[in-house]
């Protein structure tokens, strides 16, 4: 199952190296998409960007 991991590079709550970069290595068919300058609240603050990328991934 293809899995997209999305993570903000400026997340101070859950640092990218301790979470997303590790998680994607554990997924058989994982892809990592990072967002420079995006914080932990990126799902609400940057919803338009994330929704567009998520839709593109699903349509793949």
N, CA, C, O and CB atoms as a CASP TS submission, in Angstrom:
PFRMAT TS
TARGET T0000
AUTHOR 0000-0000-0000
METHOD Language model
MODEL 1
PARENT N/A
ATOM      1  N   UNK     1       0.846  -1.176   0.000  1.00  0.00           N
ATOM      2  CA  UNK     1       0.000   0.000   0.000  1.00  0.00           C
ATOM      3  C   UNK     1       0.893   1.241   0.000  1.00  0.00           C
ATOM      4  O   UNK     1       1.693   1.409   0.920  1.00  0.00           O
ATOM      5  CB  UNK     1      -0.963  -0.003   1.224  1.00  0.00           C
ATOM      6  N   UNK     2       0.781   2.101  -0.989  1.00  0.00           N
ATOM      7  CA  UNK     2       1.552   3.344  -0.991  1.00  0.00           C
ATOM      8  C   UNK     2       1.142   4.237   0.187  1.00  0.00           C
ATOM      9  O   UNK     2      -0.044   4.407   0.468  1.00  0.00           O
ATOM     10  CB  UNK     2       1.357   4.096  -2.327  1.00  0.00           C
ATOM     11  N   UNK     3       2.122   4.789   0.853  1.00  0.00           N
ATOM     12  CA  UNK     3       1.869   5.631   2.020  1.00  0.00           C
ATOM     13  C   UNK     3       2.664   6.915   1.896  1.00  0.00           C
ATOM     14  O   UNK     3       3.869   6.881   1.644  1.00  0.00           O
ATOM     15  CB  UNK     3       2.229   4.892   3.330  1.00  0.00           C
ATOM     16  N   UNK     4       2.000   8.046   2.070  1.00  0.00           N
ATOM     17  CA  UNK     4       2.648   9.343   2.015  1.00  0.00           C
ATOM     18  C   UNK     4       2.834   9.873   3.423  1.00  0.00           C
ATOM     19  O   UNK     4       1.877   9.973   4.190  1.00  0.00           O
ATOM     20  CB  UNK     4       1.834  10.331   1.162  1.00  0.00           C
ATOM     21  N   UNK     5       4.065  10.209   3.759  1.00  0.00           N
ATOM     22  CA  UNK     5       4.390  10.845   5.030  1.00  0.00           C
ATOM     23  C   UNK     5       4.694  12.307   4.710  1.00  0.00           C
ATOM     24  O   UNK     5       5.596  12.605   3.927  1.00  0.00           O
ATOM     25  CB  UNK     5       5.612  10.130   5.761  1.00  0.00           C
ATOM     26  N   UNK     6       3.937  13.213   5.321  1.00  0.00           N
ATOM     27  CA  UNK     6       4.102  14.648   5.098  1.00  0.00           C
ATOM     28  C   UNK     6       4.580  15.271   6.403  1.00  0.00           C
ATOM     29  O   UNK     6       4.035  14.996   7.472  1.00  0.00           O
ATOM     30  CB  UNK     6       2.766  15.315   4.606  1.00  0.00           C
ATOM     31  N   UNK     7       5.621  16.127   6.302  1.00  0.00           N
ATOM     32  CA  UNK     7       6.165  16.690   7.541  1.00  0.00           C
ATOM     33  C   UNK     7       6.772  18.059   7.283  1.00  0.00           C
ATOM     34  O   UNK     7       7.459  18.269   6.283  1.00  0.00           O
ATOM     35  CB  UNK     7       7.218  15.749   8.151  1.00  0.00           C
ATOM     36  N   UNK     8       6.512  18.986   8.194  1.00  0.00           N
ATOM     37  CA  UNK     8       7.109  20.316   8.124  1.00  0.00           C
ATOM     38  C   UNK     8       8.546  20.280   8.623  1.00  0.00           C
ATOM     39  O   UNK     8       8.834  19.673   9.655  1.00  0.00           O
ATOM     40  CB  UNK     8       6.285  21.323   8.940  1.00  0.00           C
ATOM     41  N   UNK     9       9.439  20.923   7.901  1.00  0.00           N
ATOM     42  CA  UNK     9      10.852  20.918   8.283  1.00  0.00           C
ATOM     43  C   UNK     9      11.141  21.803   9.491  1.00  0.00           C
ATOM     44  O   UNK     9      12.210  21.690  10.092  1.00  0.00           O
ATOM     45  CB  UNK     9      11.699  21.368   7.117  1.00  0.00           C
ATOM     46  N   UNK    10      10.208  22.683   9.858  1.00  0.00           N
ATOM     47  CA  UNK    10      10.405  23.561  11.014  1.00  0.00           C
ATOM     48  C   UNK    10       9.530  23.144  12.190  1.00  0.00           C
ATOM     49  O   UNK    10       9.217  23.965  13.052  1.00  0.00           O
ATOM     50  CB  UNK    10      10.106  25.010  10.634  1.00  0.00           C
ATOM     51  N   UNK    11       9.137  21.884  12.232  1.00  0.00           N
ATOM     52  CA  UNK    11       8.313  21.370  13.332  1.00  0.00           C
ATOM     53  C   UNK    11       9.178  21.276  14.587  1.00  0.00           C
ATOM     54  O   UNK    11      10.105  20.468  14.650  1.00  0.00           O
ATOM     55  CB  UNK    11       7.692  19.973  12.974  1.00  0.00           C
ATOM     56  N   UNK    12       8.872  22.098  15.577  1.00  0.00           N
ATOM     57  CA  UNK    12       9.627  22.104  16.827  1.00  0.00           C
ATOM     58  C   UNK    12       9.046  21.146  17.864  1.00  0.00           C
ATOM     59  O   UNK    12       9.709  20.833  18.853  1.00  0.00           O
ATOM     60  CB  UNK    12       9.668  23.506  17.396  1.00  0.00           C
ATOM     61  N   UNK    13       7.821  20.678  17.651  1.00  0.00           N
ATOM     62  CA  UNK    13       7.164  19.754  18.583  1.00  0.00           C
ATOM     63  C   UNK    13       7.615  18.321  18.315  1.00  0.00           C
ATOM     64  O   UNK    13       7.965  17.587  19.240  1.00  0.00           O
ATOM     65  CB  UNK    13       5.625  19.863  18.465  1.00  0.00           C
ATOM     66  N   UNK    14       7.604  17.930  17.040  1.00  0.00           N
ATOM     67  CA  UNK    14       8.024  16.585  16.621  1.00  0.00           C
ATOM     68  C   UNK    14       9.083  16.771  15.531  1.00  0.00           C
ATOM     69  O   UNK    14       8.741  16.870  14.352  1.00  0.00           O
ATOM     70  CB  UNK    14       6.790  15.713  16.096  1.00  0.00           C
ATOM     71  N   UNK    15      10.359  16.820  15.908  1.00  0.00           N
ATOM     72  CA  UNK    15      11.419  17.053  14.921  1.00  0.00           C
ATOM     73  C   UNK    15      11.410  16.006  13.798  1.00  0.00           C
ATOM     74  O   UNK    15      11.196  14.818  14.037  1.00  0.00           O
ATOM     75  CB  UNK    15      12.781  17.054  15.613  1.00  0.00           C
ATOM     76  N   UNK    16      11.645  16.473  12.593  1.00  0.00           N
ATOM     77  CA  UNK    16      11.551  15.641  11.396  1.00  0.00           C
ATOM     78  C   UNK    16      12.505  14.442  11.424  1.00  0.00           C
ATOM     79  O   UNK    16      12.140  13.354  10.979  1.00  0.00           O
ATOM     80  CB  UNK    16      11.833  16.481  10.173  1.00  0.00           C
ATOM     81  N   UNK    17      13.711  14.629  11.937  1.00  0.00           N
ATOM     82  CA  UNK    17      14.682  13.527  11.940  1.00  0.00           C
ATOM     83  C   UNK    17      14.279  12.404  12.890  1.00  0.00           C
ATOM     84  O   UNK    17      14.620  11.244  12.659  1.00  0.00           O
ATOM     85  CB  UNK    17      16.059  14.045  12.323  1.00  0.00           C
ATOM     86  N   UNK    18      13.558  12.740  13.953  1.00  0.00           N
ATOM     87  CA  UNK    18      13.138  11.735  14.926  1.00  0.00           C
ATOM     88  C   UNK    18      11.805  11.086  14.579  1.00  0.00           C
ATOM     89  O   UNK    18      11.360  10.173  15.274  1.00  0.00           O
ATOM     90  CB  UNK    18      13.048  12.356  16.288  1.00  0.00           C
ATOM     91  N   UNK    19      11.175  11.543  13.528  1.00  0.00           N
ATOM     92  CA  UNK    19       9.845  11.010  13.222  1.00  0.00           C
ATOM     93  C   UNK    19       9.701  10.644  11.745  1.00  0.00           C
ATOM     94  O   UNK    19       9.809   9.470  11.390  1.00  0.00           O
ATOM     95  CB  UNK    19       8.773  12.024  13.608  1.00  0.00           C
ATOM     96  N   UNK    20       9.466  11.609  10.901  1.00  0.00           N
ATOM     97  CA  UNK    20       9.138  11.333   9.502  1.00  0.00           C
ATOM     98  C   UNK    20      10.257  10.627   8.751  1.00  0.00           C
ATOM     99  O   UNK    20      10.004   9.669   8.020  1.00  0.00           O
ATOM    100  CB  UNK    20       8.801  12.615   8.800  1.00  0.00           C
ATOM    101  N   UNK    21      11.482  11.086   8.921  1.00  0.00           N
ATOM    102  CA  UNK    21      12.601  10.450   8.202  1.00  0.00           C
ATOM    103  C   UNK    21      12.787   9.002   8.661  1.00  0.00           C
ATOM    104  O   UNK    21      13.179   8.147   7.866  1.00  0.00           O
ATOM    105  CB  UNK    21      13.913  11.249   8.422  1.00  0.00           C
ATOM    106  N   UNK    22      12.516   8.729   9.903  1.00  0.00           N
ATOM    107  CA  UNK    22      12.584   7.362  10.412  1.00  0.00           C
ATOM    108  C   UNK    22      11.372   6.553   9.954  1.00  0.00           C
ATOM    109  O   UNK    22      11.519   5.417   9.504  1.00  0.00           O
ATOM    110  CB  UNK    22      12.674   7.364  11.948  1.00  0.00           C
ATOM    111  N   UNK    23      10.192   7.124  10.066  1.00  0.00           N
ATOM    112  CA  UNK    23       8.962   6.410   9.714  1.00  0.00           C
ATOM    113  C   UNK    23       8.971   5.933   8.269  1.00  0.00           C
ATOM    114  O   UNK    23       8.554   4.810   7.985  1.00  0.00           O
ATOM    115  CB  UNK    23       7.754   7.299   9.949  1.00  0.00           C
ATOM    116  N   UNK    24       9.437   6.766   7.363  1.00  0.00           N
ATOM    117  CA  UNK    24       9.402   6.395   5.947  1.00  0.00           C
ATOM    118  C   UNK    24      10.321   5.208   5.654  1.00  0.00           C
ATOM    119  O   UNK    24      10.076   4.466   4.703  1.00  0.00           O
ATOM    120  CB  UNK    24       9.801   7.592   5.078  1.00  0.00           C
ATOM    121  N   UNK    25      11.365   5.019   6.446  1.00  0.00           N
ATOM    122  CA  UNK    25      12.252   3.864   6.237  1.00  0.00           C
ATOM    123  C   UNK    25      11.594   2.564   6.690  1.00  0.00           C
ATOM    124  O   UNK    25      12.002   1.481   6.272  1.00  0.00           O
ATOM    125  CB  UNK    25      13.575   4.064   6.987  1.00  0.00           C
ATOM    126  N   UNK    26      10.594   2.669   7.531  1.00  0.00           N
ATOM    127  CA  UNK    26       9.898   1.487   8.041  1.00  0.00           C
ATOM    128  C   UNK    26       8.736   1.054   7.152  1.00  0.00           C
ATOM    129  O   UNK    26       8.150  -0.009   7.355  1.00  0.00           O
ATOM    130  CB  UNK    26       9.389   1.756   9.435  1.00  0.00           C
ATOM    131  N   UNK    27       8.411   1.885   6.169  1.00  0.00           N
ATOM    132  CA  UNK    27       7.302   1.594   5.266  1.00  0.00           C
ATOM    133  C   UNK    27       7.807   0.945   3.982  1.00  0.00           C
ATOM    134  O   UNK    27       8.751   1.437   3.363  1.00  0.00           O
ATOM    135  CB  UNK    27       6.522   2.876   4.942  1.00  0.00           C
ATOM    136  N   UNK    28       7.193  -0.134   3.592  1.00  0.00           N
ATOM    137  CA  UNK    28       7.613  -0.854   2.396  1.00  0.00           C
ATOM    138  C   UNK    28       7.467   0.003   1.137  1.00  0.00           C
ATOM    139  O   UNK    28       8.317  -0.043   0.247  1.00  0.00           O
ATOM    140  CB  UNK    28       6.806  -2.137   2.250  1.00  0.00           C
ATOM    141  N   UNK    29       6.399   0.773   1.068  1.00  0.00           N
ATOM    142  CA  UNK    29       6.139   1.591  -0.111  1.00  0.00           C
ATOM    143  C   UNK    29       5.842   3.030   0.314  1.00  0.00           C
ATOM    144  O   UNK    29       4.841   3.622  -0.090  1.00  0.00           O
ATOM    145  CB  UNK    29       4.960   1.008  -0.934  1.00  0.00           C
ATOM    146  N   UNK    30       6.743   3.578   1.144  1.00  0.00           N
ATOM    147  CA  UNK    30       6.532   4.918   1.678  1.00  0.00           C
ATOM    148  C   UNK    30       7.218   5.992   0.867  1.00  0.00           C
ATOM    149  O   UNK    30       8.253   5.761   0.242  1.00  0.00           O
ATOM    150  CB  UNK    30       7.008   4.985   3.087  1.00  0.00           C
ATOM    151  N   UNK    31       6.623   7.173   0.888  1.00  0.00           N
ATOM    152  CA  UNK    31       7.199   8.352   0.251  1.00  0.00           C
ATOM    153  C   UNK    31       7.161   9.485   1.267  1.00  0.00           C
ATOM    154  O   UNK    31       6.186   9.634   2.004  1.00  0.00           O
ATOM    155  CB  UNK    31       6.428   8.736  -1.066  1.00  0.00           C
ATOM    156  N   UNK    32       8.217  10.276   1.305  1.00  0.00           N
ATOM    157  CA  UNK    32       8.305  11.395   2.229  1.00  0.00           C
ATOM    158  C   UNK    32       8.234  12.695   1.456  1.00  0.00           C
ATOM    159  O   UNK    32       8.983  12.899   0.501  1.00  0.00           O
ATOM    160  CB  UNK    32       9.597  11.327   3.059  1.00  0.00           C
ATOM    161  N   UNK    33       7.336  13.573   1.869  1.00  0.00           N
ATOM    162  CA  UNK    33       7.238  14.917   1.298  1.00  0.00           C
ATOM    163  C   UNK    33       7.447  15.891   2.441  1.00  0.00           C
ATOM    164  O   UNK    33       6.680  15.907   3.404  1.00  0.00           O
ATOM    165  CB  UNK    33       5.850  15.157   0.575  1.00  0.00           C
ATOM    166  N   UNK    34       8.490  16.705   2.332  1.00  0.00           N
ATOM    167  CA  UNK    34       8.780  17.669   3.383  1.00  0.00           C
ATOM    168  C   UNK    34       8.451  19.076   2.906  1.00  0.00           C
ATOM    169  O   UNK    34       8.399  19.355   1.708  1.00  0.00           O
ATOM    170  CB  UNK    34      10.252  17.577   3.816  1.00  0.00           C
ATOM    171  N   UNK    35       8.232  19.947   3.873  1.00  0.00           N
ATOM    172  CA  UNK    35       7.826  21.316   3.593  1.00  0.00           C
ATOM    173  C   UNK    35       8.725  22.286   4.356  1.00  0.00           C
ATOM    174  O   UNK    35       8.587  22.443   5.569  1.00  0.00           O
ATOM    175  CB  UNK    35       6.343  21.535   3.968  1.00  0.00           C
ATOM    176  N   UNK    36       9.642  22.934   3.645  1.00  0.00           N
ATOM    177  CA  UNK    36      10.528  23.913   4.292  1.00  0.00           C
ATOM    178  C   UNK    36       9.727  25.044   4.939  1.00  0.00           C
ATOM    179  O   UNK    36       8.838  25.625   4.316  1.00  0.00           O
ATOM    180  CB  UNK    36      11.522  24.493   3.270  1.00  0.00           C
ATOM    181  N   UNK    37      10.051  25.342   6.184  1.00  0.00           N
ATOM    182  CA  UNK    37       9.413  26.440   6.894  1.00  0.00           C
ATOM    183  C   UNK    37       8.070  26.116   7.514  1.00  0.00           C
ATOM    184  O   UNK    37       7.536  26.930   8.267  1.00  0.00           O
ATOM    185  CB  UNK    37       9.247  27.565   5.983  1.00  0.00           C
ATOM    186  N   UNK    38       7.503  24.947   7.222  1.00  0.00           N
ATOM    187  CA  UNK    38       6.199  24.589   7.785  1.00  0.00           C
ATOM    188  C   UNK    38       6.392  24.050   9.195  1.00  0.00           C
ATOM    189  O   UNK    38       7.351  23.330   9.473  1.00  0.00           O
ATOM    190  CB  UNK    38       5.472  23.541   6.892  1.00  0.00           C
ATOM    191  N   UNK    39       5.464  24.409  10.082  1.00  0.00           N
ATOM    192  CA  UNK    39       5.557  24.027  11.489  1.00  0.00           C
ATOM    193  C   UNK    39       4.655  22.836  11.810  1.00  0.00           C
ATOM    194  O   UNK    39       4.079  22.210  10.920  1.00  0.00           O
ATOM    195  CB  UNK    39       5.191  25.211  12.381  1.00  0.00           C
ATOM    196  N   UNK    40       4.551  22.547  13.092  1.00  0.00           N
ATOM    197  CA  UNK    40       3.719  21.437  13.571  1.00  0.00           C
ATOM    198  C   UNK    40       2.250  21.642  13.208  1.00  0.00           C
ATOM    199  O   UNK    40       1.520  20.670  13.016  1.00  0.00           O
ATOM    200  CB  UNK    40       3.863  21.281  15.088  1.00  0.00           C
ATOM    201  N   UNK    41       1.817  22.876  13.114  1.00  0.00           N
ATOM    202  CA  UNK    41       0.424  23.181  12.798  1.00  0.00           C
ATOM    203  C   UNK    41       0.142  23.286  11.312  1.00  0.00           C
ATOM    204  O   UNK    41      -0.845  23.902  10.911  1.00  0.00           O
ATOM    205  CB  UNK    41       0.029  24.452  13.456  1.00  0.00           C
ATOM    206  N   UNK    42       0.993  22.696  10.493  1.00  0.00           N
ATOM    207  CA  UNK    42       0.880  22.854   9.045  1.00  0.00           C
ATOM    208  C   UNK    42      -0.450  22.361   8.483  1.00  0.00           C
ATOM    209  O   UNK    42      -0.897  22.857   7.449  1.00  0.00           O
ATOM    210  CB  UNK    42       2.004  22.125   8.371  1.00  0.00           C
ATOM    211  N   UNK    43      -1.091  21.397   9.141  1.00  0.00           N
ATOM    212  CA  UNK    43      -2.345  20.855   8.614  1.00  0.00           C
ATOM    213  C   UNK    43      -3.479  21.872   8.631  1.00  0.00           C
ATOM    214  O   UNK    43      -4.420  21.763   7.844  1.00  0.00           O
ATOM    215  CB  UNK    43      -2.750  19.637   9.406  1.00  0.00           C
ATOM    216  N   UNK    44      -3.401  22.846   9.509  1.00  0.00           N
ATOM    217  CA  UNK    44      -4.418  23.892   9.520  1.00  0.00           C
ATOM    218  C   UNK    44      -3.896  25.180   8.888  1.00  0.00           C
ATOM    219  O   UNK    44      -4.615  25.840   8.138  1.00  0.00           O
ATOM    220  CB  UNK    44      -4.884  24.161  10.949  1.00  0.00           C
ATOM    221  N   UNK    45      -2.671  25.532   9.182  1.00  0.00           N
ATOM    222  CA  UNK    45      -2.099  26.782   8.666  1.00  0.00           C
ATOM    223  C   UNK    45      -1.853  26.717   7.166  1.00  0.00           C
ATOM    224  O   UNK    45      -2.050  27.710   6.466  1.00  0.00           O
ATOM    225  CB  UNK    45      -0.794  27.102   9.386  1.00  0.00           C
ATOM    226  N   UNK    46      -1.431  25.575   6.666  1.00  0.00           N
ATOM    227  CA  UNK    46      -1.076  25.415   5.254  1.00  0.00           C
ATOM    228  C   UNK    46      -1.946  24.370   4.558  1.00  0.00           C
ATOM    229  O   UNK    46      -1.472  23.631   3.695  1.00  0.00           O
ATOM    230  CB  UNK    46       0.392  25.030   5.126  1.00  0.00           C
ATOM    231  N   UNK    47      -3.199  24.316   4.935  1.00  0.00           N
ATOM    232  CA  UNK    47      -4.109  23.287   4.432  1.00  0.00           C
ATOM    233  C   UNK    47      -4.208  23.271   2.910  1.00  0.00           C
ATOM    234  O   UNK    47      -4.286  22.196   2.315  1.00  0.00           O
ATOM    235  CB  UNK    47      -5.480  23.488   5.020  1.00  0.00           C
ATOM    236  N   UNK    48      -4.207  24.423   2.275  1.00  0.00           N
ATOM    237  CA  UNK    48      -4.366  24.463   0.819  1.00  0.00           C
ATOM    238  C   UNK    48      -3.211  23.758   0.108  1.00  0.00           C
ATOM    239  O   UNK    48      -3.426  23.081  -0.897  1.00  0.00           O
ATOM    240  CB  UNK    48      -4.465  25.912   0.338  1.00  0.00           C
ATOM    241  N   UNK    49      -2.010  23.909   0.612  1.00  0.00           N
ATOM    242  CA  UNK    49      -0.839  23.256   0.012  1.00  0.00           C
ATOM    243  C   UNK    49      -0.898  21.753   0.265  1.00  0.00           C
ATOM    244  O   UNK    49      -0.696  20.956  -0.652  1.00  0.00           O
ATOM    245  CB  UNK    49       0.480  23.850   0.583  1.00  0.00           C
ATOM    246  N   UNK    50      -1.170  21.375   1.491  1.00  0.00           N
ATOM    247  CA  UNK    50      -1.199  19.956   1.848  1.00  0.00           C
ATOM    248  C   UNK    50      -2.333  19.218   1.156  1.00  0.00           C
ATOM    249  O   UNK    50      -2.149  18.088   0.704  1.00  0.00           O
ATOM    250  CB  UNK    50      -1.329  19.796   3.351  1.00  0.00           C
ATOM    251  N   UNK    51      -3.500  19.840   1.068  1.00  0.00           N
ATOM    252  CA  UNK    51      -4.620  19.196   0.378  1.00  0.00           C
ATOM    253  C   UNK    51      -4.294  18.955  -1.091  1.00  0.00           C
ATOM    254  O   UNK    51      -4.626  17.901  -1.632  1.00  0.00           O
ATOM    255  CB  UNK    51      -5.886  20.050   0.501  1.00  0.00           C
ATOM    256  N   UNK    52      -3.653  19.912  -1.736  1.00  0.00           N
ATOM    257  CA  UNK    52      -3.272  19.767  -3.142  1.00  0.00           C
ATOM    258  C   UNK    52      -2.286  18.605  -3.314  1.00  0.00           C
ATOM    259  O   UNK    52      -2.442  17.788  -4.222  1.00  0.00           O
ATOM    260  CB  UNK    52      -2.650  21.082  -3.673  1.00  0.00           C
ATOM    261  N   UNK    53      -1.277  18.531  -2.449  1.00  0.00           N
ATOM    262  CA  UNK    53      -0.286  17.468  -2.537  1.00  0.00           C
ATOM    263  C   UNK    53      -0.868  16.105  -2.203  1.00  0.00           C
ATOM    264  O   UNK    53      -0.516  15.107  -2.832  1.00  0.00           O
ATOM    265  CB  UNK    53       0.868  17.763  -1.621  1.00  0.00           C
ATOM    266  N   UNK    54      -1.742  16.057  -1.230  1.00  0.00           N
ATOM    267  CA  UNK    54      -2.384  14.800  -0.860  1.00  0.00           C
ATOM    268  C   UNK    54      -3.278  14.290  -1.994  1.00  0.00           C
ATOM    269  O   UNK    54      -3.277  13.099  -2.302  1.00  0.00           O
ATOM    270  CB  UNK    54      -3.205  14.979   0.427  1.00  0.00           C
ATOM    271  N   UNK    55      -4.019  15.174  -2.595  1.00  0.00           N
ATOM    272  CA  UNK    55      -4.872  14.793  -3.719  1.00  0.00           C
ATOM    273  C   UNK    55      -4.034  14.291  -4.901  1.00  0.00           C
ATOM    274  O   UNK    55      -4.404  13.317  -5.556  1.00  0.00           O
ATOM    275  CB  UNK    55      -5.742  15.983  -4.155  1.00  0.00           C
ATOM    276  N   UNK    56      -2.917  14.950  -5.167  1.00  0.00           N
ATOM    277  CA  UNK    56      -2.025  14.503  -6.249  1.00  0.00           C
ATOM    278  C   UNK    56      -1.470  13.111  -5.957  1.00  0.00           C
ATOM    279  O   UNK    56      -1.348  12.286  -6.861  1.00  0.00           O
ATOM    280  CB  UNK    56      -0.865  15.504  -6.443  1.00  0.00           C
ATOM    281  N   UNK    57      -1.135  12.854  -4.696  1.00  0.00           N
ATOM    282  CA  UNK    57      -0.615  11.539  -4.316  1.00  0.00           C
ATOM    283  C   UNK    57      -1.678  10.460  -4.514  1.00  0.00           C
ATOM    284  O   UNK    57      -1.393   9.392  -5.055  1.00  0.00           O
ATOM    285  CB  UNK    57      -0.136  11.550  -2.853  1.00  0.00           C
ATOM    286  N   UNK    58      -2.890  10.741  -4.078  1.00  0.00           N
ATOM    287  CA  UNK    58      -3.975   9.769  -4.198  1.00  0.00           C
ATOM    288  C   UNK    58      -4.286   9.475  -5.664  1.00  0.00           C
ATOM    289  O   UNK    58      -4.542   8.330  -6.039  1.00  0.00           O
ATOM    290  CB  UNK    58      -5.233  10.281  -3.484  1.00  0.00           C
ATOM    291  N   UNK    59      -4.259  10.505  -6.472  1.00  0.00           N
ATOM    292  CA  UNK    59      -4.526  10.321  -7.899  1.00  0.00           C
ATOM    293  C   UNK    59      -3.369   9.639  -8.617  1.00  0.00           C
ATOM    294  O   UNK    59      -3.537   9.023  -9.669  1.00  0.00           O
ATOM    295  CB  UNK    59      -4.811  11.659  -8.552  1.00  0.00           C
ATOM    296  N   UNK    60      -2.178   9.768  -8.008  1.00  0.00           N
ATOM    297  CA  UNK    60      -0.932   9.207  -8.408  1.00  0.00           C
ATOM    298  C   UNK    60      -0.671   8.659  -9.694  1.00  0.00           C
ATOM    299  O   UNK    60       0.438   8.193  -9.954  1.00  0.00           O
ATOM    300  CB  UNK    60      -0.659   8.310  -7.627  1.00  0.00           C
TER
END
